[in-house]
Amino acid sequence: MEPTTGPAAPAPSFLPATPPAGTRSFASLLGLSMRRNGGRRSMSVIVVVLALAGVSMVAFPALTDVFNKYQQAHVPDRLSDPGYQQLWREHHIKVGQGLTRLVIDNDRVQVNVLVVEGTTLAALEAGAGHYVDTPFPCEKGNVAIAGHRTTYGRPFNKLNYMHAGDTVDLVTPFARCTYRVIRPFDGHDNPWVVQPNSYSVVGQKGVLGTGHWLTLTSCNPLGSDAQRIVLRLRLDKVTPITSKASSS
């Protein structure tokens, strides 16, 4: 039987299909709008807005770093002040006041920041803040500190580079408390990532309340607050301070 005669099927092609009659491509509509005065003005506004958004994305971290330096310079380091030391003993440090100096110094991470009391947005503009419901440095329990990772001085920017055995010093009016990063535990790495509502990592239940621990937290991934990165350390030694070395 002879095949039925009909229109030939279109041959495969790398060329874009021709739009149906009566329709225009986005490019042609854009070109038409640009030939009109109103369209040109609208496109100019869009270009300016996009350009400003791009500049803001790049400039914002740098601007927050400048603000952080101002904040750090104006949060008085009163750790060697006898009057302040008495307030420290009584746990009467107000939110936003300096509580301890946090120092990390290894071949991958270098940090030297004055940690303020509190983790409010305003307090964390100083760079790092102490969770008010956790013990003071050197005390029994789980001392918890939060810090920015990409803005406001970004003290915890390289928290993910910390390894087991690395140390973090918390300098108080009375002692330098040296905490050491512990090995991975409970089936996860250290540091590890949790959800933003996983408050148990800064809690005091179980061994966290009976040992001497330090927990550092920050946002994760870089530039996002979708998760939290957590680093757990154990108190390794306490070095008493009897001079103004507490501010070094």
TAPENOR-V100973 format. One record per residue. N is the residue number from 0. PHI is phi in whole degrees, 0 to 359 (NA if undefined). PSI is psi as a letter, one per 40 degrees, with the letter a starting at -180 (none if undefined). OMEGA is omega as a letter, one per 40 degrees, with the letter a starting at -180 (NA if undefined). Layout:
BEGIN
n:phi:psi:omega
N:PHI:PSI:OMEGA
N:PHI:PSI:OMEGA
END
This chain:
BEGIN
n:phi:psi:omega
0:NA:h:i
1:286:i:i
2:295:i:i
3:292:h:a
4:283:h:i
5:197:i:a
6:294:h:a
7:290:i:i
8:291:i:a
9:295:h:i
10:285:i:i
11:302:i:a
12:209:i:i
13:273:e:i
14:280:i:i
15:295:i:i
16:295:i:i
17:288:h:a
18:295:i:i
19:303:i:i
20:302:i:i
21:89:e:i
22:243:i:i
23:238:i:i
24:286:i:i
25:300:d:a
26:297:d:a
27:291:d:i
28:295:d:i
29:297:d:i
30:297:d:i
31:296:d:a
32:294:d:a
33:290:d:i
34:278:e:i
35:252:i:a
36:301:d:a
37:298:d:i
38:295:d:i
39:296:d:i
40:295:d:a
41:297:d:a
42:294:d:i
43:297:d:i
44:297:d:a
45:299:d:a
46:298:d:i
47:296:d:a
48:297:d:i
49:296:d:i
50:295:d:i
51:295:d:i
52:297:d:i
53:296:d:i
54:296:d:a
55:297:d:a
56:298:d:a
57:281:d:a
58:278:d:a
59:303:d:i
60:302:d:a
61:295:d:i
62:294:d:i
63:292:d:i
64:295:d:i
65:298:d:i
66:296:d:i
67:297:d:i
68:299:d:i
69:295:d:i
70:298:d:i
71:300:d:a
72:289:d:a
73:252:e:i
74:266:h:a
75:298:h:i
76:273:g:a
77:255:f:a
78:297:d:i
79:261:e:i
80:276:h:a
81:305:d:i
82:297:d:i
83:291:d:i
84:300:d:i
85:293:d:i
86:299:d:i
87:297:d:i
88:301:d:a
89:272:e:a
90:61:f:a
91:255:f:i
92:279:h:a
93:278:i:i
94:301:h:a
95:99:e:i
96:272:i:a
97:295:h:a
98:247:d:a
99:202:i:i
100:260:h:a
101:259:h:a
102:232:h:i
103:236:h:a
104:214:g:i
105:221:a:a
106:286:e:a
107:244:d:a
108:224:h:i
109:230:h:a
110:222:h:i
111:214:g:a
112:223:i:i
113:277:h:a
114:275:h:i
115:263:i:i
116:283:h:i
117:100:i:i
118:237:f:i
119:293:i:i
120:302:d:a
121:294:d:a
122:296:d:a
123:287:e:i
124:294:e:i
125:282:e:i
126:118:d:a
127:212:i:a
128:220:i:a
129:268:h:i
130:296:h:a
131:295:d:a
132:270:e:i
133:245:i:a
134:298:i:i
135:285:i:i
136:308:i:i
137:80:e:a
138:283:i:i
139:292:i:a
140:119:a:a
141:253:g:i
142:289:h:a
143:234:h:a
144:225:h:i
145:251:i:i
146:212:i:i
147:287:i:a
148:246:d:a
149:231:e:a
150:222:i:i
151:49:f:i
152:86:e:i
153:40:f:a
154:297:d:a
155:255:f:a
156:303:d:a
157:249:f:i
158:301:d:a
159:288:e:i
160:268:e:a
161:285:i:a
162:241:i:i
163:303:h:a
164:99:d:i
165:294:i:a
166:242:i:i
167:230:h:i
168:260:h:i
169:248:h:a
170:265:h:a
171:249:i:i
172:298:e:a
173:241:e:a
174:200:i:i
175:257:h:a
176:264:h:a
177:258:h:i
178:253:i:a
179:242:h:i
180:297:h:a
181:273:i:i
182:290:i:i
183:309:i:a
184:213:i:i
185:53:f:i
186:79:e:i
187:226:i:i
188:287:i:i
189:216:h:e
190:287:i:i
191:220:i:a
192:246:h:i
193:228:i:i
194:282:i:a
195:299:d:a
196:264:e:a
197:275:g:a
198:290:e:a
199:298:d:a
200:293:d:i
201:250:e:a
202:277:a:a
203:235:e:a
204:280:i:i
205:64:b:a
206:295:d:i
207:296:d:a
208:271:e:a
209:254:e:i
210:264:a:i
211:237:h:a
212:237:i:i
213:226:h:i
214:237:h:i
215:253:h:a
216:229:i:i
217:202:i:a
218:285:i:a
219:208:i:e
220:287:a:a
221:305:h:i
222:83:e:a
223:222:i:i
224:247:f:a
225:293:d:a
226:222:a:i
227:230:h:i
228:261:h:a
229:231:h:i
230:236:h:a
231:248:h:i
232:228:i:i
233:241:i:i
234:299:h:a
235:256:d:i
236:199:i:i
237:234:h:a
238:249:h:a
239:301:i:i
240:244:h:a
241:236:e:a
242:219:a:i
243:285:e:i
244:298:e:a
245:298:d:a
246:265:e:a
247:278:none:NA
END
